[in-house]
Amino acid sequence: MTKVEKSMKQAAQTISQETISQLREQFEEDSIARIVQNAVTQTSADDVALNRSTITDNNFSFSILLDQWTATNQKRSGRCWMFAALNLLRVGAMEKMNRKEFEFSQNYTLFWDKFERANFFLEEMIRTADRDTDDRFVAFLLQTPLSDGGQWNMAVDIIRKHGLVPKEVMPETESSSNTRRMNAILTERLRQGARDLRRNIQAKHSVRTVKANILQDIWRILCIHLGTPPQTFLWQWNDKDQHFHRDGILTPQEFAQRYITLPIYDYLCLVHDPRPENPYGRTYTVEGLGNVVGGEKVVYLNVEMELMKEIALRQLQDRTPVWFGCDVGKQMRRDLGIWDCDLFDYSQLYQIPFNLNKGERLHYHQTRMTHAMLFTGVDVLNGKTRRWRVENSWGTDNGRKGFYSMNDSWFDEYMFEIAAPRSMIPANLLTAFDEDPIVLPAWDPMGALARSRD
């Protein structure tokens, strides 16, 4: 028997009592481990591992600071991508209306995203009806027919087709602020609908009437939970100087056209994906990712980190906030509002190295895009970015009244995506958008933001 075979045979053995005794003895002889055990059994591991010097070094001042408004609150929903997009757009709307505070209705865009995504799912079920339900892609779709998560392009597609309304016109409901039960009902109806569509296709019956009936039920469920979206509304307001304004009767499309001040239909998405098999300078998409049938394909241009930082900085220098996607939960202290790669020293706490690099974390499912937010400031010293000001959508009870500080080192490790105007992307990279994007599988981490609930 070779050494490799012996090793494999040994690796396949069960854990012996001898091994357990050795581990127990080693731990008991390790005085540091026992001190840490005493601490962590009485206090959270994060509190014990918290790096005090990182906190004291983190100053909430920024050389470029844009926000003068109140942070929003997505509550118990996964609408971060939608909130981040509408938070970006409300800046220009507030300036145009001369208002100190304003929000577009996140409930309105939620309604249309759910309805459009239901249609998207049903069309995918029709397209893949010749595959078994345990086919990996079909099973993936059935696992999550629709979620709260999404991407920049998906927000733009909803706005392009359905417009926007002020929050006063379609305010939050219990279900928009807490989507779990509504999502469960919608999911059950869609899975039942998938069964009915597949049965009719296999029997060679027409499926369009079946699909229409499913969508009728989805519409009914959404109206019950979220309210009925308006076709027109009267818009009037008092500005911050107490002057009265009235725009008259508007459609949501007219309102969006009037109060969106950024060229969002000309924005492109940049990602940083350092996996060797995904080269920089190429565009990528994710199979089955989208919400509006016939809408724009979700396409990312993979760029090096320094370029992503440079383009984000240039937008902030132009006094425009930046929509971005990241892995929010890593090295984050919610009450303090800090992200920093050295915030928690877990290696010292456990005396164990944690050394996966960013590409390896993507490969081994240790990181993915989970949350979208907005950059509203940055601190620059001698031409180099040091930390970033972040507007979150978790309300005003955490961070600095809902705003956070992101260290530049954290940006390197856990930032994945920004949206930027085409005009800011180097000309030699724009040609990549003329080529067919490389298609990543539906379960790739680059598509995870559309399945997230953060």
Order of alpha helices (4+ residues) and beta strands (2+ residues): alpha-alpha-alpha-alpha-alpha-beta-alpha-alpha-alpha-alpha-alpha-alpha-alpha-beta-beta-alpha-beta-beta-beta-alpha-beta-beta-beta-alpha-alpha-beta-beta-beta-alpha-beta-alpha-beta
